[in-house]
Amino acid sequence: MPRRDYRSLSAQFKYQLDTLVKIGISLSAENSLSRLLDMIVFHARELTRADGGTLYLLRDDRLHFTIIQNETLALHFGGESGRPIDLEPVAMQKDNVCAYAAILGKTVAIDDVYESKEFDFSGPRKYDAITGYRSRSMLVVPMKNHVGAVTGVLQLVNAVDRDRDAIVPFDDKATDLVEAMASMAAVAIEKTKLLEDTRNLFNSVIEVLGVAMDAKSHYTGNHIQKVAQLNLELAQAIHEDDTVFPGVCFTENELEEIRLAGWLHDIGKVTTPEWVMDKDNKLKTVVDRIALIEDRFRLAAEQLRTEGRTAEAEALLDDLRFVSDKNRPVEEMSDADIARLREIASRRLLLAAHEERLINDDELRNLLIRHGSLTEEEIEKVKEHAVWTARMLDRLSFPDHLRHVALYAVQHHEKLNGQGYPTGATADKIPLPSRILAIADLYEALSARDRPYKERMPYEQTIAILRRYAENGDIDGRILSFFVEKDVFRRFEEKYRNGRNGASPLPRP
């Protein structure tokens, strides 16, 4: 094939070819569908000097309005405008020029729509009557993907000859270029839509995992969802600040990493036994062993009554009431209560002809828990969730732009002073997003109303405890102070209470 001599082309056509190449590059590089659709209409208008443009996408055998732009009327709907298009889709009937182009896969050029007899232009005429606009020349180009299937239609209105300040027909060269661009656009749309569909599926699976984890525990029913949302809100507060954190500006991908880390931070708790997660009494395992102790005490009291030792029986039942009360978790159990439990557990009574302790060693060990409801072994079992989170996330093939998700998720229990877990990382190994997530997790745990080991704390008490953690070097005090001063926590709680949290929990059975 002889090489074409581009020197013979007009300056205008050379400019259009150059523009088309640049458009092809920009379309292939764009990964946001809404921006891509806007770009297609804008660049098609740029190539043809069209005053207006509309992009339709073919779905459910109808053409759906997706982008509307018009320079003269200063209109922009759909895409990045944020303004929805409230127009009925176009039925696939040949009397409509856009449907005709889609059905036959043919480009249609019309010099003056008011003089056309082939198609029904009552819609544009009615619109012109309302707006004072005058639709004249029109170019309708089907958008075909890589296999030649029509996926949409690009409609351009009123080619402008700026030298004469007049509306002119669309010329053949511009039509050829727009047809080429329409094919590139159709492929770019499919590629971008595939990426968005894949991303949405990935995000949905992540959120389903988080919601499923929340559903595992009766007492932490929305912990992951709240932490995920609060984590992102805290990060966005820093992103928008130009005073305390002037050098910090998260990219779109970095914010996505932060969001996903919040949803995945407790995924390892799938390995934590439910009775440990839901241990609302100290003696509870699969069953609450306080029932066994009550049976022993009552049997012993009944035997004492039979022997005529009523006062001792009543004293024993009073001890049982004390033991039952100390079975409930508290923030701090007193030394006096610990001493009385030990004294009760040291007694031996004759039951069923043999001597028996009313409280055995393992039961006493659980009752003597000073803080909350978990033994040291159970606390270690809970801590293992961070290790399992690391192992599970290590098996996921995160794309390069999300490569830090696992690190942020796993580090939410690390402390700046190196006394956290699972690795004991120190401040120099804990990046800003991990520090933010640690504060979000702690705030939610302290302020939650549904934990078995404590009552819900007032806001001021929660912040006071967080400040103590900061003073001890557990969390970043600078970040905490910023969030408190900006009232981020209060605003988040208000938003969450009002149901504007964006959560989409699975319905409970």
C-alpha positions in Angstrom: 0.0 0.0 0.0 1.5 3.4 -1.0 2.3 5.7 1.9 -0.2 8.5 2.1 1.2 12.0 1.7 -0.3 14.0 4.7 1.3 17.2 3.4 -1.6 17.5 1.0 -4.1 17.7 3.9 -5.6 21.0 5.0 -4.3 22.6 8.2 -7.8 22.1 9.7 -7.8 18.4 8.9 -4.3 17.9 10.2 -5.4 19.6 13.4 -8.4 17.3 13.6 -6.2 14.2 13.0 -3.8 15.3 15.7 -6.7 16.0 18.0 -8.2 12.5 17.3 -4.9 10.9 18.3 -4.8 12.8 21.5 -8.4 12.0 22.2 -7.7 8.2 21.7 -4.9 8.4 24.2 -6.9 10.3 26.8 -10.0 7.9 26.3 -7.9 4.8 26.8 -6.3 6.3 29.9 -9.5 7.3 31.7 -10.8 4.9 34.3 -13.8 6.9 35.6 -16.9 6.1 33.6 -18.6 9.4 34.3 -15.6 11.4 33.3 -15.1 9.3 30.2 -18.6 9.8 29.0 -18.3 13.6 29.5 -15.0 13.5 27.6 -16.5 11.6 24.6 -19.2 14.2 24.1 -16.8 17.1 24.7 -14.1 15.9 22.3 -16.7 14.9 19.6 -18.0 18.5 19.7 -14.4 19.7 19.6 -13.7 17.7 16.5 -16.8 18.9 14.7 -17.2 22.3 16.3 -20.7 21.2 17.4 -22.7 23.4 19.7 -24.4 20.6 21.4 -24.1 16.9 22.0 -26.0 14.0 23.5 -24.7 10.5 24.3 -27.1 7.6 24.6 -26.2 4.1 25.9 -28.1 1.1 24.7 -29.6 -1.0 27.6 -32.7 -3.2 27.7 -33.3 -2.5 24.0 -33.7 1.2 24.6 -31.4 4.2 24.2 -30.9 5.9 27.6 -29.9 9.6 27.8 -26.5 9.6 29.5 -24.8 12.9 28.7 -26.3 16.2 27.5 -24.1 19.2 26.7 -25.0 22.5 24.9 -22.8 25.5 24.8 -25.3 28.1 23.8 -27.9 27.0 26.4 -25.1 26.5 29.0 -26.4 23.0 29.7 -24.6 20.0 31.2 -26.4 17.0 32.5 -25.2 13.6 33.5 -21.5 12.6 33.9 -19.4 14.8 36.2 -22.1 17.5 36.3 -23.9 15.6 39.1 -27.2 16.7 37.5 -29.4 13.7 36.7 -31.2 13.4 33.4 -35.0 12.9 33.9 -35.9 11.9 30.3 -37.6 8.8 29.1 -35.3 6.4 27.1 -35.8 6.3 23.4 -37.6 3.3 22.0 -36.0 1.4 19.2 -38.2 2.6 16.4 -36.8 3.7 13.0 -38.8 7.0 12.9 -36.4 8.3 15.6 -33.1 9.2 14.1 -31.0 7.9 17.0 -32.8 4.6 17.1 -32.5 4.4 13.3 -28.7 4.8 13.6 -28.5 2.2 16.3 -30.7 -0.4 14.5 -28.9 -0.2 11.2 -25.5 0.8 12.5 -25.3 3.7 10.1 -24.3 7.3 10.5 -27.0 9.8 9.7 -26.1 13.4 8.7 -28.9 16.0 8.3 -28.5 19.5 7.1 -31.6 20.9 8.7 -33.8 18.9 10.9 -36.8 21.1 10.3 -36.7 20.2 6.6 -36.3 16.4 7.1 -39.2 14.2 6.2 -37.5 10.9 7.0 -37.6 11.1 10.8 -39.8 12.5 13.5 -38.3 15.6 14.9 -41.3 16.8 16.8 -39.3 16.4 20.1 -36.5 18.8 19.1 -39.0 21.3 17.7 -41.0 21.2 20.9 -37.8 21.7 22.9 -36.7 24.6 20.6 -40.1 26.3 21.2 -39.6 26.2 24.9 -36.0 27.3 25.0 -35.8 29.6 22.0 -33.0 27.4 20.6 -32.9 26.5 16.8 -31.8 23.0 16.1 -30.5 22.8 12.5 -27.6 20.5 11.4 -27.3 17.1 13.1 -24.8 14.2 13.0 -25.9 10.9 14.5 -23.2 8.3 14.9 -23.6 4.7 16.2 -21.0 3.6 18.7 -19.7 0.1 17.9 -17.5 -2.0 20.1 -14.6 -4.3 19.1 -16.9 -6.9 17.7 -19.0 -4.4 15.7 -22.0 -4.4 18.1 -23.8 -1.1 18.6 -23.6 -0.1 22.3 -24.7 3.5 22.1 -25.3 6.6 19.9 -23.5 9.9 19.7 -25.8 12.8 18.5 -24.2 16.1 17.7 -26.2 19.3 16.9 -25.4 22.5 15.0 -21.9 22.6 13.5 -20.6 26.1 13.9 -18.6 28.0 11.3 -16.9 30.5 13.6 -15.5 32.6 10.7 -19.0 33.2 9.4 -20.7 32.9 12.8 -23.2 30.5 11.2 -24.7 27.1 11.7 -23.5 24.8 8.8 -23.9 21.1 7.9 -21.4 18.6 9.3 -18.7 18.1 6.7 -17.6 14.6 5.5 -14.1 14.7 7.0 -15.4 15.6 10.4 -17.9 12.8 10.0 -15.1 10.3 9.3 -13.2 11.4 12.3 -16.2 11.2 14.6 -17.0 7.7 13.4 -13.4 6.7 14.2 -13.7 8.3 17.6 -17.1 6.7 18.3 -15.5 3.3 17.8 -12.7 4.1 20.1 -15.2 5.6 22.6 -17.3 2.4 22.6 -14.3 0.2 23.3 -13.1 2.7 26.1 -16.6 2.6 27.6 -16.7 -1.2 27.7 -13.2 -1.3 29.2 -14.0 1.3 31.8 -17.4 -0.2 32.6 -15.7 -3.6 33.1 -13.2 -2.0 35.4 -15.9 -0.3 37.4 -18.1 -3.5 37.5 -15.1 -5.4 38.8 -14.3 -2.7 41.3 -17.9 -2.6 42.5 -18.0 -6.4 42.8 -14.7 -6.4 44.7 -16.0 -3.7 47.1 -19.3 -5.5 47.5 -17.6 -8.7 48.5 -15.4 -6.9 51.0 -18.4 -5.2 52.5 -20.3 -8.5 52.7 -17.4 -10.0 54.5 -17.4 -7.1 57.0 -21.2 -7.3 57.5 -21.0 -11.1 58.0 -18.3 -10.6 60.6 -20.5 -8.0 62.4 -23.4 -10.5 62.3 -21.2 -13.1 64.0 -21.3 -11.3 67.3 -24.5 -10.3 69.1 -22.7 -7.6 70.9 -20.6 -6.0 68.1 -23.3 -6.0 65.5 -22.1 -3.0 63.6 -18.6 -2.4 64.8 -16.8 -3.0 61.4 -19.3 -0.9 59.5 -19.0 2.0 61.9 -15.2 1.8 62.1 -14.9 1.7 58.3 -17.1 4.8 57.9 -15.4 6.7 60.8 -12.0 5.8 59.5 -12.7 7.3 56.1 -14.3 10.4 57.6 -11.2 11.0 59.8 -8.9 10.6 56.8 -11.0 13.0 54.8 -10.9 15.6 57.6 -7.1 15.5 57.4 -7.2 15.5 53.6 -9.3 18.7 53.6 -7.1 20.4 56.3 -4.5 22.9 55.3 -3.4 24.1 58.7 -2.4 21.2 61.1 -1.7 18.8 58.2 -0.8 21.2 55.3 1.5 18.7 53.6 -1.0 15.8 53.7 -3.3 15.2 50.7 -4.5 11.7 50.0 -5.0 10.7 46.4 -8.2 8.9 45.3 -6.4 5.6 45.4 -5.0 6.3 48.9 -8.5 7.1 50.2 -9.7 3.9 48.7 -7.0 2.0 50.5 -8.0 3.6 53.7 -11.7 2.8 53.2 -11.0 -0.9 52.4 -8.6 -1.2 55.4 -11.5 -0.1 57.6 -13.8 -2.8 56.2 -11.1 -5.5 56.5 -9.5 -4.7 59.8 -11.3 -7.4 61.9 -11.7 -10.0 59.2 -9.5 -12.3 61.2 -12.1 -12.6 63.9 -13.7 -15.3 61.7 -11.3 -17.6 63.6 -12.3 -16.3 67.1 -14.8 -18.5 68.9 -18.2 -16.9 69.2 -18.4 -17.6 72.9 -15.2 -15.6 73.4 -16.4 -12.7 71.3 -19.8 -12.7 73.1 -18.5 -13.5 76.6 -20.8 -11.2 78.6 -20.2 -13.0 81.9 -16.9 -14.2 83.4 -18.0 -17.8 83.8 -19.4 -18.2 80.4 -18.0 -20.6 77.9 -20.4 -22.4 75.6 -22.7 -22.3 78.6 -22.7 -20.0 81.6 -21.2 -22.0 84.5 -22.8 -19.8 87.1 -25.7 -22.3 86.9 -23.5 -25.1 88.1 -22.3 -23.0 91.1 -25.9 -22.0 91.9 -26.9 -25.7 92.0 -24.0 -26.5 94.4 -24.8 -23.6 96.7 -28.5 -24.3 96.8 -27.9 -28.0 97.4 -25.5 -27.1 100.3 -28.0 -24.6 101.7 -30.8 -27.2 101.6 -28.6 -29.7 103.4 -27.8 -27.1 106.1 -31.5 -26.4 106.6 -32.1 -30.1 107.0 -29.5 -30.2 109.7 -31.2 -27.3 111.4 -28.4 -24.8 110.5 -30.7 -22.2 109.0 -28.4 -19.2 109.8 -25.5 -20.8 107.9 -27.8 -21.6 105.0 -28.9 -18.0 104.7 -25.3 -16.8 104.9 -24.4 -19.3 102.1 -27.2 -18.0 99.9 -25.9 -14.4 100.6 -22.5 -15.6 99.4 -24.2 -17.0 96.3 -25.7 -13.6 95.5 -22.3 -12.0 95.9 -20.7 -14.6 93.6 -23.5 -14.1 91.0 -23.0 -10.4 91.1 -19.2 -10.7 90.6 -19.8 -12.9 87.6 -20.7 -9.7 85.7 -17.8 -7.9 84.1 -16.8 -4.5 85.5 -14.2 -1.9 84.7 -12.3 -2.5 87.9 -13.0 -5.1 90.7 -11.9 -4.1 94.2 -9.3 -5.9 96.3 -12.0 -6.5 98.9 -14.2 -8.3 96.5 -11.2 -10.4 95.3 -10.4 -11.3 98.9 -14.0 -12.4 99.6 -14.2 -14.5 96.5 -11.0 -16.3 97.5 -12.3 -16.9 101.0 -15.6 -18.4 99.7 -13.7 -20.6 97.2 -11.5 -21.9 100.0 -14.4 -23.5 101.8 -15.2 -27.2 101.6 -18.7 -28.6 102.4 -19.9 -32.1 102.8 -22.2 -32.8 99.9 -23.7 -36.3 99.1 -21.4 -37.9 101.6 -18.2 -36.5 100.3 -16.3 -33.2 100.8 -16.6 -30.8 97.9 -15.5 -27.2 97.1 -18.3 -24.9 96.1 -16.1 -23.1 93.5 -13.4 -24.9 91.7 -10.0 -23.5 90.6 -11.0 -22.7 87.0 -14.2 -21.1 88.1 -12.4 -19.0 90.7 -9.8 -17.9 88.1 -12.5 -16.6 85.9 -14.4 -14.8 88.7 -11.1 -13.1 89.7 -10.9 -11.3 86.4 -10.4 -7.6 87.4 -11.2 -6.0 84.1 -14.0 -7.1 81.7 -14.9 -10.7 81.2 -11.9 -12.4 79.5 -9.0 -14.4 81.0 -5.5 -13.8 79.8 -5.7 -16.9 77.6 -8.9 -15.6 76.1 -7.4 -12.2 75.5 -4.6 -13.8 73.6 -7.1 -15.7 71.6 -8.8 -12.5 70.7 -5.5 -10.9 69.8 -4.8 -13.7 67.3 -7.4 -12.1 65.0 -4.8 -9.6 63.9 -2.4 -12.5 63.0 -5.2 -14.2 61.1 -6.2 -10.9 59.4 -2.6 -10.7 58.1 -2.6 -14.3 56.9 -5.9 -13.9 55.2 -5.2 -10.6 53.5 -1.8 -11.9 52.4 -3.7 -14.4 50.2 -5.6 -11.7 48.4 -4.0 -10.3 45.2 -4.5 -6.6 45.8 -3.7 -4.5 42.7 -0.7 -2.2 43.0 -2.7 0.9 43.7 -4.2 -0.9 46.7 -1.0 -2.5 47.9 -1.2 -0.9 51.4 -4.6 -2.1 52.4 -3.4 -5.2 54.3 -0.7 -3.2 56.2 -3.2 -0.6 57.4 -5.8 -3.2 58.3 -3.3 -5.4 60.3 -1.7 -2.5 62.2 -4.9 -1.1 63.9 -3.7 -2.7 67.2 -0.1 -1.6 67.0 1.1 1.2 69.3 3.5 4.0 68.7 5.5 2.9 71.7 6.0 -0.6 70.3 3.8 -2.3 72.9 1.0 -3.2 70.5 0.3 -6.4 68.4 0.7 -8.4 66.3 4.3 -7.4 65.5 5.1 -4.7 68.1 5.8 -2.2 65.4 7.2 1.2 66.6 6.2 4.7 65.4 8.6 4.8 62.5 6.9 1.7 61.0 3.3 2.9 61.5 2.1 5.1 58.7 -0.5 7.8 59.0 -3.5 5.7 57.7 -2.7 3.0 60.3 -2.7 5.6 63.1 -6.0 7.0 61.9 -7.6 3.5 61.8 -6.3 2.7 65.3 -8.1 5.8 66.7 -11.3 5.0 64.8 -11.3 1.5 66.2 -10.6 2.6 69.8 -13.2 5.4 69.6 -15.9 3.0 68.4 -15.0 0.4 71.0 -15.1 2.9 73.9 -18.3 4.7 72.8 -20.3 1.6 71.7 -23.4 0.9 73.6 -23.5 -2.9 72.9 -20.3 -4.3 74.5 -20.7 -7.1 77.1 -18.0 -5.9 79.4 -18.9 -2.2 79.9 -21.6 0.4 79.8 -21.5 3.0 77.0 -19.3 5.9 77.9 -20.2 9.5 77.5 -18.4 11.4 74.8 -16.2 13.4 77.3 -15.1 10.2 79.1 -14.3 8.5 75.8 -12.1 11.4 74.8 -10.4 11.5 78.2 -9.5 7.9 77.9 -8.2 8.4 74.4 -6.1 11.3 75.6 -4.5 9.0 78.2 -3.7 6.5 75.5 -2.0 9.3 73.6 0.0 10.4 76.7 1.1 6.8 77.1 2.4 6.7 73.5 -0.2 4.2 72.4 -1.9 6.4 69.7 -1.0 9.6 67.9 -1.9 12.6 70.1 -1.5 15.1 67.4 -4.1 13.3 65.2 -6.4 12.9 68.2 -6.3 16.5 69.1 -7.0 17.5 65.6 -10.1 15.3 65.4 -11.4 16.6 68.7 -10.8 20.3 67.8 -12.6 19.7 64.4 -15.4 18.0 66.2 -15.2 15.1 63.8 -16.3 12.4 66.3 -19.5 14.3 67.3 -20.4 15.1 63.7 -19.9 11.4 62.7 -22.1 10.2 65.6 -24.8 12.7 64.6 -24.6 11.6 61.0 -24.8 7.9 62.0 -27.8 8.4 64.3 -29.6 10.2 61.5 -29.2 7.2 59.2 -26.9 9.0 56.7 -24.0 6.7 57.3 -24.1 5.0 54.0 -24.1 1.5 55.5 -25.9 -1.2 53.7 -26.1 -4.1 56.2 -27.5 -7.4 55.2 -31.0 -8.0 56.6 -31.1 -10.2 59.6 -33.0 -13.5 59.3 
